[in-house]
Amino acid sequence: YQYLRKYKRGEDLDCFLFNPETTEGTEKECLKLLLEFCGRHNPSWTELSNFTHFLNFQLSKCEKSIFCSSVVGRDFQGF
């Protein structure tokens, strides 16, 4: 949700790292964003769950990747 919220606002995600301690927005706002970005019209709870698990997995891998680190980011901004 934190990534989707910042992405929708047009904020820079290059230096952002997920923080499970941070609470942003409301449950209603979270559900609205998930429905918007899920890519399915009227998704089931299973589809939303699969979407969030997949997105979480991909973003976790991205945060740990050397290719998405600040070291590479200095030379290849936005990479």
Backbone torsions as a table, in degrees:
resi	resn	phi	psi	omega
1	TYR	NA	-40.5	-179.7
2	GLN	-60.6	-42.7	178.4
3	TYR	-65.4	-47.6	-178.4
4	LEU	-61.7	-41.0	-179.4
5	ARG	-62.7	-46.5	-179.8
6	LYS	-68.4	-38.3	178.5
7	TYR	-61.7	-45.6	-179.1
8	LYS	-63.5	-33.6	179.3
9	ARG	-78.9	-7.4	180.0
10	GLY	80.3	19.1	-179.7
11	GLU	-77.5	154.5	179.2
12	ASP	-71.9	124.1	-179.3
13	LEU	-100.2	-2.5	-176.4
14	ASP	-60.6	-36.3	-176.9
15	CYS	-107.0	5.8	-177.6
16	PHE	-84.7	137.1	173.0
17	LEU	-126.2	137.5	179.0
18	PHE	-60.8	136.7	176.5
19	ASN	-127.1	108.7	-178.8
20	PRO	-65.0	-17.4	179.6
21	GLU	-78.2	-19.4	-176.4
22	THR	-86.2	128.7	175.8
23	THR	-109.2	123.6	179.7
24	GLU	-125.6	141.0	174.3
25	GLY	65.8	-167.9	-178.9
26	THR	-115.7	169.4	177.0
27	GLU	-61.3	-37.1	179.8
28	LYS	-64.0	-44.5	178.2
29	GLU	-63.9	-39.6	179.4
30	CYS	-62.3	-49.0	-180.0
31	LEU	-61.9	-40.2	179.2
32	LYS	-61.5	-44.0	179.0
33	LEU	-66.9	-41.5	178.9
34	LEU	-61.7	-42.4	178.4
35	LEU	-64.3	-37.4	-179.3
36	GLU	-67.3	-42.7	-174.1
37	PHE	-93.3	-8.4	-177.8
38	CYS	-61.6	-33.8	178.8
39	GLY	87.6	6.7	178.8
40	ARG	-121.5	141.5	174.8
41	HIS	-82.7	123.1	179.6
42	ASN	54.8	59.8	-177.3
43	PRO	-70.9	154.0	175.2
44	SER	-79.7	168.9	177.0
45	TRP	-63.1	-34.2	178.4
46	THR	-64.9	-42.5	178.3
47	GLU	-64.7	-40.8	176.2
48	LEU	-64.9	-39.6	178.7
49	SER	-64.2	-45.9	178.1
50	ASN	-61.9	-41.5	178.2
51	PHE	-60.4	-47.8	-177.7
52	THR	-67.5	-38.7	178.4
53	HIS	-65.9	-43.1	178.7
54	PHE	-64.6	-46.9	179.8
55	LEU	-61.0	-44.2	178.6
56	ASN	-60.5	-43.5	179.5
57	PHE	-62.1	-47.5	-178.7
58	GLN	-64.5	-43.1	-179.6
59	LEU	-69.0	-35.0	176.3
60	SER	-63.4	-43.7	177.7
61	LYS	-63.5	-40.9	-179.9
62	CYS	-62.7	-43.5	-179.3
63	GLU	-63.0	-30.6	-177.9
64	LYS	-89.6	-10.7	-176.1
65	SER	-76.8	135.4	176.9
66	ILE	-64.0	-28.9	-178.6
67	PHE	-70.3	-18.1	179.0
68	CYS	-109.8	14.8	-177.7
69	SER	-86.4	168.4	179.1
70	SER	-67.1	-24.9	178.2
71	VAL	-61.4	-49.2	179.1
72	VAL	-76.2	-34.1	-177.7
73	GLY	-59.9	-29.4	178.5
74	ARG	-63.9	-39.3	-178.1
75	ASP	-89.0	-30.5	-176.7
76	PHE	-126.7	69.7	-176.0
77	GLN	-57.3	130.0	179.0
78	GLY	85.0	-2.9	-178.4
79	PHE	-63.9	NA	NA
